Amino acid sequence: MSAPLPPPEFSRLIDLRQVTDAPFVLEPDAAERRKLAGRFGISAVDALRAEVKLVREGDKVSASGRLVADIVQACAISGEDFPVHIDEPIALRFVPPGHHAPDEELEIGADECDEIEFEGLTIDIGEAVAQTLALAIDPFAEGPEAERARIEHNLAGDPSSGPFAALAALKQKD
């Protein structure tokens, strides 16, 4: 028997029978922001605010809006913390399980929204916002000290002597 999953760090269950035209405003408290930072492997989530409008479309629910956050993360080069501002659109669709045929191929364009399966009469818009934030965090973001760290640790180096130098030489022969 497997252990039950822990609850999400930022859960906001919405009963679909209570959906109106009014947007939902979601802002995690300090403890939730701290847990989200731990989950995403960043130093801090200083602020997070999402405004989401839900629209029922039969057994599906579209969610659209905007997420704005201020986070602190480590530079991918220097390792030093630096602040990052995130401003992302939210475009999601909550769908019942099995709404696609098992062998059906899906083609989703860049302008189409992500789908999240749900059962029953509730959706967790807080977890959906948390996932949107996770996707918006650049794991290779470089802070203001990145160039100094490259020079200090000789990471800027000559591209002709790096691991792809042999490939570059082959390409030049063509």
Residue pairs with C-beta under 8 A, 6 or more apart in sequence:
8 124
8 126
8 127
8 130
9 28
9 32
9 35
9 36
9 38
9 39
9 130
10 26
10 28
10 32
10 35
10 36
10 126
10 127
10 129
10 130
11 124
11 126
11 127
12 24
12 26
12 124
12 125
12 126
12 127
12 129
13 122
13 123
13 124
13 125
13 126
14 24
14 54
14 122
14 123
14 124
14 125
15 121
15 122
16 54
16 56
16 61
16 121
16 122
16 123
17 121
19 54
19 55
19 56
19 61
21 53
23 51
23 52
23 53
23 65
24 51
24 52
24 53
24 54
24 125
25 49
25 50
25 51
26 49
26 50
26 51
26 52
26 125
26 126
26 129
27 48
27 49
27 50
28 36
28 45
28 48
28 126
33 44
33 45
33 46
33 47
33 48
34 44
34 45
36 45
36 48
36 130
36 133
37 43
37 44
37 45
37 71
39 130
39 134
40 133
40 134
40 137
42 71
42 72
42 73
42 74
42 137
43 71
43 72
43 73
43 74
43 81
44 71
44 72
45 69
45 70
45 71
45 133
46 70
46 71
46 72
46 83
47 68
47 69
47 70
48 67
48 68
48 69
48 70
48 129
48 133
49 67
49 68
49 69
50 65
50 66
50 67
50 68
50 90
50 129
50 132
51 65
51 66
52 63
52 64
52 65
52 90
52 125
52 129
53 63
53 64
53 65
54 61
54 62
54 63
54 123
54 125
55 61
55 62
55 64
59 95
59 96
59 99
60 93
60 94
60 95
60 96
60 99
61 93
61 94
61 118
61 123
62 92
62 93
62 94
62 113
63 90
63 91
63 92
63 93
63 94
63 125
63 128
64 89
64 90
64 91
64 92
64 113
65 89
65 90
66 87
66 88
66 89
66 90
67 86
67 87
67 88
67 89
67 90
67 129
67 132
67 133
67 136
68 85
68 86
68 87
68 88
69 85
69 86
69 133
69 136
70 83
70 84
70 85
70 86
71 83
71 84
71 86
71 137
72 81
72 82
72 83
72 84
73 81
73 82
73 84
73 137
73 141
74 80
74 81
74 82
74 143
75 81
75 82
75 141
75 142
75 143
75 145
75 146
75 149
76 139
76 140
76 141
76 142
76 146
77 142
77 143
77 145
77 146
77 149
77 150
77 155
78 143
78 145
78 146
78 148
78 149
79 149
80 143
80 145
80 149
81 143
82 141
82 143
82 144
82 145
84 137
84 138
84 141
86 133
86 136
86 137
88 132
88 133
88 136
90 128
90 129
90 132
91 112
91 113
91 114
92 113
92 114
92 115
92 116
92 128
92 132
93 113
93 114
93 115
93 116
94 115
94 116
94 117
94 118
94 123
94 128
95 115
95 116
95 117
95 118
96 117
96 118
96 119
97 117
97 119
99 117
100 106
116 123
116 128
116 131
118 124
147 156
149 155
150 156
159 165
159 168
160 168
